[in-house]
Amino acid sequence: MDQIELQNLVEEVSLEYFKQPFEHHATFNNRLRTTGGRYHLRTHDLDFNLNILETFGKQEFISVIKHELCHYHLHLTGKGYQHKDSDFKELLKQTGGTRFVQSLRTKDRAKKMWTYQCKSCEMSIYRQRRFNTQRFVCGRCQGRLVLQDSKQ
């Protein structure tokens, strides 16, 4: 799907489910990682994550379009357009949009762990972030720490 097809799809969904035209721009934004779409308050444009379409299919993507169009139409009419507002929740339920998009993260992706060992008591310490061993000491005996290796 390219930008023109996306624009046409958003306009069709807006007319079909909201009975109002979409008169701004809809584009794919490759920088979106954790969200399905974004509504811009100043320009009233919509950005969408192409990965949602490629990963979950057209039905899930249309649900994301409905979600963003709820923000769009409520904001332009002066009603509550934020997630917490009852106007938003009601319109989202009426149109059948999703409140949350499915996660794009893989569940089996392991986090990298750094292993440190105390020179005095030989206790092993595991951390997700690397730190400066010159500044920190062992919490048990205040001995010097040495970086062992990193696990994945």
LUMROLO-382750 format. One record per residue: residue number from 0; x, y, z of N, C-alpha, C, CB in turn. Coordinates in steps of 0.02 Angstrom, whole numbers. Atoms other than C-alpha are relative to their C-alpha. Last residue first. Glycine has a CB too. Layout:
BEGIN
[NUM, [X, Y, Z], [X, Y, Z], [X, Y, Z], [X, Y, Z]]
...
//
This chain:
BEGIN
[151, [58, -21, 40], [1097, -628, 1285], [-57, -48, 9], [18, 5, -73]]
[150, [41, 56, 24], [1234, -635, 1413], [-57, 27, -41], [-27, -43, 60]]
[149, [71, -17, 10], [1371, -507, 1442], [-35, -61, -29], [-7, 61, -48]]
[148, [20, 4, 69], [1539, -543, 1520], [-73, 22, -7], [10, -73, -27]]
[147, [-16, 68, 25], [1638, -536, 1682], [-15, -5, -74], [-41, -53, 39]]
[146, [46, 20, 53], [1646, -351, 1731], [22, -69, -27], [-2, 53, -58]]
[145, [-33, 13, 64], [1743, -335, 1893], [-53, -24, -49], [57, -53, 8]]
[144, [36, 40, 48], [1677, -258, 2055], [40, -6, -65], [-69, 30, -14]]
[143, [-4, -23, 69], [1782, -198, 2202], [-37, -48, -46], [74, 6, -22]]
[142, [-60, 19, 38], [1726, -242, 2378], [-3, 26, -71], [8, -75, 1]]
[141, [-33, -60, 25], [1594, -147, 2479], [67, -16, -35], [13, 48, 57]]
[140, [-62, -8, -39], [1546, -310, 2569], [39, 63, -20], [43, -61, -10]]
[139, [-6, 44, -58], [1363, -342, 2521], [62, 17, 43], [4, -73, -22]]
[138, [49, -20, -51], [1321, -199, 2404], [6, -41, 63], [-69, -6, -26]]
[137, [46, 54, -18], [1479, -224, 2302], [-46, 23, 56], [40, -63, 21]]
[136, [-30, 56, -36], [1558, -62, 2243], [-54, -51, 15], [34, 24, 66]]
[135, [45, 39, -41], [1517, 75, 2117], [36, -59, 31], [-59, -25, -41]]
[134, [44, -41, -41], [1616, 218, 2040], [-43, -40, 49], [-45, 41, -44]]
[133, [-41, -43, -42], [1766, 127, 1967], [-43, 40, 49], [42, 47, -44]]
[132, [-21, 36, -60], [1654, -13, 1904], [45, 41, 46], [35, -64, -20]]
[131, [-71, -12, -13], [1568, 106, 1783], [20, -33, 65], [15, 77, 2]]
[130, [-18, -58, -42], [1399, 35, 1734], [75, 2, 12], [-38, -3, 67]]
[129, [-70, 2, -20], [1323, -76, 1599], [15, 61, 43], [47, -2, -63]]
[128, [-42, -54, 25], [1136, -86, 1595], [71, -7, 26], [-29, 69, 19]]
[127, [18, -11, 70], [1028, -241, 1611], [43, 54, -32], [-74, 19, -6]]
[126, [32, -64, 15], [1117, -292, 1771], [-17, 4, -74], [46, 59, 21]]
[125, [26, -3, 68], [1170, -457, 1850], [-37, 66, -10], [-46, -61, -16]]
[124, [52, -52, 6], [1280, -463, 2005], [-19, 4, -73], [26, 69, 27]]
[123, [14, -21, 68], [1384, -616, 2052], [-58, 49, 0], [-17, -61, -45]]
[122, [71, -1, 17], [1452, -629, 2229], [-9, 25, -72], [-40, 45, 50]]
[121, [14, 38, 62], [1638, -671, 2237], [-75, -6, -16], [29, -68, 5]]
[120, [46, 54, -20], [1652, -607, 2417], [-22, -43, -59], [-61, 30, 34]]
[119, [-7, 23, -69], [1809, -501, 2390], [-45, -60, 16], [-17, 57, 48]]
[118, [-66, 31, -11], [1831, -478, 2202], [7, -29, 71], [56, 52, -11]]
[117, [-38, -33, -53], [1646, -449, 2174], [66, -37, 10], [-42, 4, 66]]
[116, [-17, 42, -57], [1580, -512, 2009], [43, 39, 49], [36, -64, -23]]
[115, [-56, -27, -39], [1487, -420, 1872], [13, -48, 58], [-15, 73, 26]]
[114, [-17, 37, -60], [1375, -495, 1736], [62, 32, 32], [12, -75, -15]]
[113, [-70, -9, -16], [1289, -387, 1606], [14, -34, 66], [21, 75, 2]]
[112, [-17, -8, -71], [1121, -447, 1540], [76, 5, 8], [-29, -59, 42]]
[111, [-72, 8, -12], [1053, -424, 1364], [14, 14, 74], [41, 46, -46]]
[110, [-36, -61, -14], [865, -445, 1357], [73, -16, 14], [-31, 37, 60]]
[109, [-33, -3, -65], [791, -596, 1273], [37, 66, 8], [47, -60, 9]]
[108, [-61, -39, 6], [670, -581, 1127], [30, 9, 70], [-14, 69, -34]]
[107, [-58, 41, -14], [546, -723, 1149], [66, 37, -6], [1, -59, -45]]
[106, [-2, 20, -70], [395, -610, 1164], [63, -38, 18], [-61, -42, 17]]
[105, [0, 72, -5], [420, -522, 999], [10, -20, 73], [53, -32, -46]]
[104, [-60, 30, -29], [373, -340, 1003], [-7, -76, 3], [13, 27, 70]]
[103, [-45, 20, 54], [241, -278, 882], [62, -34, 27], [19, 60, -42]]
[102, [-71, -15, -8], [108, -271, 1017], [40, -27, -58], [25, -30, 65]]
[101, [-38, 58, -21], [-74, -271, 964], [75, 17, 1], [-13, -60, -46]]
[100, [-23, 41, 56], [-151, -99, 952], [39, -59, 27], [43, 42, -50]]
[99, [-72, 13, -1], [-248, -29, 1099], [18, -44, -60], [22, -34, 66]]
[98, [-28, -47, -48], [-421, 51, 1103], [76, -6, 1], [-29, -12, 70]]
[97, [-35, 30, -57], [-475, -36, 946], [28, 54, 45], [56, -47, -24]]
[96, [-73, -7, 1], [-606, 37, 830], [31, -32, 61], [19, 74, -3]]
[95, [-34, 65, -1], [-783, -31, 816], [76, 5, -5], [-25, -42, -56]]
[94, [-32, 13, 65], [-867, 130, 760], [36, -66, -3], [48, 56, -17]]
[93, [50, -2, 54], [-990, 141, 905], [30, -19, -67], [-30, 70, -6]]
[92, [42, 59, -5], [-861, 85, 1035], [-51, -3, -57], [-37, -2, 67]]
[91, [-42, 58, 17], [-735, 214, 977], [-41, -64, 3], [60, -4, 48]]
[90, [-7, 1, 73], [-870, 348, 979], [42, -59, -23], [32, 66, -23]]
[89, [64, 16, 31], [-916, 304, 1159], [6, -4, -76], [-52, 52, 18]]
[88, [15, 71, -13], [-737, 298, 1222], [-64, -21, -34], [-4, -13, 75]]
[87, [-45, 41, 39], [-694, 464, 1140], [-17, -74, 7], [73, 13, 21]]
[86, [18, -8, 70], [-846, 553, 1209], [42, -45, -45], [7, 74, -22]]
[85, [56, 46, 14], [-809, 478, 1381], [-24, 7, -72], [-58, 14, 48]]
[84, [65, -33, 6], [-639, 563, 1386], [-55, -50, -19], [3, 55, -52]]
[83, [36, 3, -63], [-486, 468, 1450], [-71, 26, -5], [38, 39, 52]]
[82, [18, 69, -18], [-416, 429, 1278], [-43, -3, 62], [64, -41, 10]]
[81, [-53, 37, -32], [-421, 613, 1228], [-24, -69, 20], [27, 38, 61]]
[80, [-35, 42, 49], [-541, 685, 1099], [54, -42, 32], [29, 42, -54]]
[79, [-57, 32, -33], [-670, 764, 1215], [33, -51, -45], [-21, -34, 64]]
[78, [18, 47, -54], [-782, 869, 1103], [64, -31, 29], [-47, -56, -26]]
[77, [-6, -32, -66], [-740, 1025, 1002], [-20, -45, 58], [-41, 62, 1]]
[76, [66, -20, -22], [-805, 961, 834], [1, 30, 70], [-47, -58, -1]]
[75, [27, -52, 45], [-631, 960, 757], [-70, 23, 21], [-2, -26, -71]]
[74, [-37, -61, -9], [-559, 867, 906], [-27, 57, -43], [74, -11, -16]]
[73, [19, -30, -64], [-696, 737, 903], [36, 65, 13], [15, -49, 57]]
[72, [67, -28, 4], [-673, 705, 717], [-22, 32, 65], [-49, -54, -21]]
[71, [7, -52, 51], [-484, 683, 725], [-69, 33, 2], [12, -30, -70]]
[70, [-36, -59, -24], [-469, 584, 887], [-14, 59, -47], [76, -14, 4]]
[69, [37, -22, -59], [-603, 464, 825], [32, 62, 30], [-4, -57, 54]]
[68, [55, -42, 25], [-515, 459, 656], [-46, 22, 57], [-40, -37, -53]]
[67, [-28, -67, 13], [-359, 395, 746], [-54, 47, -27], [58, -6, -51]]
[66, [-23, -30, -62], [-455, 249, 821], [25, 71, -11], [56, -43, 32]]
[65, [60, -22, -36], [-546, 211, 659], [19, 35, 65], [-46, -59, 15]]
[64, [25, -59, 36], [-379, 204, 567], [-61, 28, 35], [-16, -17, -74]]
[63, [-45, -55, -20], [-312, 85, 700], [-22, 64, -34], [74, -17, -18]]
[62, [17, -17, -69], [-463, -28, 673], [43, 57, 27], [7, -62, 45]]
[61, [61, -41, 4], [-432, -19, 486], [-24, 19, 70], [-56, -38, -38]]
[60, [-20, -67, 22], [-255, -81, 519], [-60, 46, -6], [37, -5, -68]]
[59, [-30, -34, -58], [-320, -228, 620], [20, 71, -19], [61, -40, 26]]
[58, [53, -11, -49], [-434, -277, 475], [27, 37, 62], [-31, -67, 22]]
[57, [39, -60, 16], [-297, -250, 343], [-54, 14, 53], [-33, -8, -68]]
[56, [49, 1, 53], [-170, -372, 411], [-44, 62, -3], [-43, -59, 7]]
[55, [65, 23, -23], [-78, -402, 574], [-55, 1, -52], [-21, 41, 58]]
[54, [-3, 54, -50], [107, -392, 527], [-69, -30, 14], [30, 27, 64]]
[53, [-39, 57, 23], [110, -293, 364], [-2, -60, 48], [72, 21, -12]]
[52, [32, 28, 60], [-31, -174, 410], [36, -64, -22], [0, 51, -57]]
[51, [64, 27, -23], [38, -144, 585], [-36, -35, -58], [-45, 56, 30]]
[50, [-12, 67, -29], [214, -125, 516], [-64, -32, 25], [51, 5, 57]]
[49, [7, 49, 53], [155, 22, 407], [9, -71, 26], [49, 13, -55]]
[48, [-56, 46, -1], [134, 129, 563], [-13, -55, -52], [10, -31, 72]]
[47, [14, 70, -15], [13, 270, 529], [63, -41, -6], [-53, -27, -48]]
[46, [-57, 42, 16], [21, 460, 535], [-18, -72, 19], [65, 24, 36]]
[45, [-6, 65, -33], [-135, 570, 532], [62, -36, -26], [-64, -43, -12]]
[44, [-22, 55, 43], [-145, 755, 493], [5, -64, 41], [68, 17, -33]]
[43, [55, 47, 9], [-248, 879, 594], [17, -57, -47], [-62, 37, -26]]
[42, [11, 6, 72], [-108, 1009, 572], [-60, -44, -17], [62, -28, -33]]
[41, [-7, -64, 35], [-102, 1073, 751], [-19, -6, -74], [71, 26, 6]]
[40, [50, -49, -20], [-172, 922, 845], [4, 64, -41], [9, 17, 73]]
[39, [-35, -63, -14], [-73, 789, 752], [-52, 55, 13], [46, 20, -60]]
[38, [40, -57, 24], [-156, 618, 765], [37, 64, 21], [-73, -2, 30]]
[37, [-7, -62, -37], [-38, 468, 779], [-43, 54, -32], [73, 23, 4]]
[36, [12, -62, 36], [-47, 287, 728], [6, 60, 45], [-67, -1, -33]]
[35, [28, 14, 65], [-13, 107, 774], [-9, 62, -43], [-65, -34, 7]]
[34, [69, -22, 8], [104, 141, 918], [-24, -14, -71], [-7, 75, 16]]
[33, [43, 34, -48], [262, 54, 976], [-73, 18, -7], [23, 17, 70]]
[32, [-23, 66, -18], [383, 91, 833], [-51, -37, 44], [66, 4, 37]]
[31, [44, 27, -52], [329, 245, 737], [20, -72, 15], [-75, 4, -22]]
[30, [-30, -7, -66], [481, 311, 643], [-44, -26, 56], [16, 73, 12]]
[29, [-44, 56, -16], [423, 240, 477], [32, 5, 68], [54, -4, -52]]
[28, [-56, -28, -36], [276, 362, 468], [44, -59, 23], [-23, 43, 62]]
[27, [-36, 50, -39], [148, 317, 337], [60, 34, 32], [21, -60, -45]]
[26, [-64, 24, 26], [40, 464, 284], [25, -58, 43], [52, 57, -1]]
[25, [-17, 62, -35], [-138, 530, 300], [64, -28, -32], [-59, -52, -3]]
[24, [-47, 48, 30], [-168, 711, 250], [11, -60, 46], [67, 33, -14]]
[23, [-71, -14, -11], [-319, 820, 286], [42, -56, -28], [14, 10, 76]]
[22, [-24, -52, 46], [-501, 830, 232], [73, 18, 10], [-42, 62, 8]]
[21, [-68, -12, -26], [-577, 672, 306], [34, 46, -50], [40, -68, 10]]
[20, [-60, 7, 42], [-761, 682, 264], [64, 11, 39], [-4, 49, -59]]
[19, [-32, -65, 8], [-900, 647, 389], [62, -9, -43], [17, 32, 70]]
[18, [46, -40, 41], [-1023, 501, 401], [25, 72, -8], [-69, 1, 30]]
[17, [10, -63, -36], [-912, 429, 540], [-49, 47, -35], [67, 35, 9]]
[16, [13, 10, -71], [-910, 245, 490], [-17, 65, 38], [59, -32, 31]]
[15, [42, 58, -16], [-926, 248, 300], [-19, -4, 73], [37, -63, -20]]
[14, [68, -9, 26], [-864, 424, 264], [-46, -57, 21], [1, 5, -77]]
[13, [30, -59, -32], [-712, 412, 377], [-72, 10, -23], [41, 62, -15]]
[12, [19, 20, -68], [-671, 235, 320], [-34, 58, 36], [62, -22, 40]]
[11, [56, 46, 4], [-674, 292, 138], [-25, -21, 69], [20, -62, -40]]
[10, [59, -38, 20], [-564, 444, 171], [-62, -45, -3], [12, 34, -68]]
[9, [20, -40, -58], [-439, 337, 268], [-63, 41, -17], [58, 47, 22]]
[8, [28, 45, -50], [-433, 210, 127], [-25, 39, 60], [52, -52, 21]]
[7, [66, 21, 22], [-408, 345, -5], [-35, -45, 51], [6, -37, -67]]
[6, [44, -59, -3], [-264, 423, 91], [-71, -19, -20], [27, 56, -46]]
[5, [14, -13, -70], [-185, 251, 117], [-48, 59, 7], [65, 15, 38]]
[4, [48, 50, -21], [-200, 210, -68], [-19, 9, 73], [28, -70, -10]]
[3, [63, -17, 32], [-115, 374, -111], [-54, -50, 21], [8, 1, -77]]
[2, [31, -58, -33], [24, 346, 16], [-68, 17, -29], [46, 60, -6]]
[1, [-38, -62, 3], [67, 171, -46], [-40, 57, 32], [20, 17, -72]]
[0, [43, -59, 0], [0, 0, 0], [45, 62, 0], [-48, 0, 61]]
//
